[in-house]
Amino acid sequence: MPEFVTVGAINTASIRAYLFAKTINEGDTLLLNAQDFEHITDEIKESEEGIDIPLRVLGVHLVKDTTGDVPAGKVQVIKNEQA
């Protein structure tokens, strides 16, 4: 059963803080609720940072949940198990 965690308000600042606090590594993936993913992409589009595809924050992939399993306001961490 997947584990969903709360990172606070879903925005680039809270995602970055969570990645640092939990030492999520480059190459890992955060699966976001579809609405939260759209909010993040809108926030990045409006910033001066620009947007890269695939969407990454600090090297961690941000992916939209297409199944509807991830609740709003939470993320699922998918660790990159490749060595």
Secondary structure, 3 states (H helix, E strand, C coil): CCCEEECCCCCHHHHHHHHHHCCCCCCCEEEECHHHHHHHHHHHHHCCCCCCCCCEECCEEEEECCCCCCCCCEEEEECCCCC
